[in-house]
């Protein structure tokens, strides 16, 4: 349970995020650096396997970005 008002709190946070803001992983990808993939989506996919929780988006993200995890292929 994330508590009452979680949607409103997240929306309020997103209202103040600058439009040009991107994630660290996108910055790493565009600069040709190593990605934090194993510790982010990769870790979620691993936990999913252990706990039996479906995480289809993280599975797709981890698979799509795997060739770039250590930099450009």
Secondary structure, DSSP 4 states (H G I P E B T S, - for coil): ---TTHHHHHHHHHHHS-TT---HHHHHHHHT---SGGGTHHHHHHHHHHHT---HHHHHHHHHHGGGTTS--
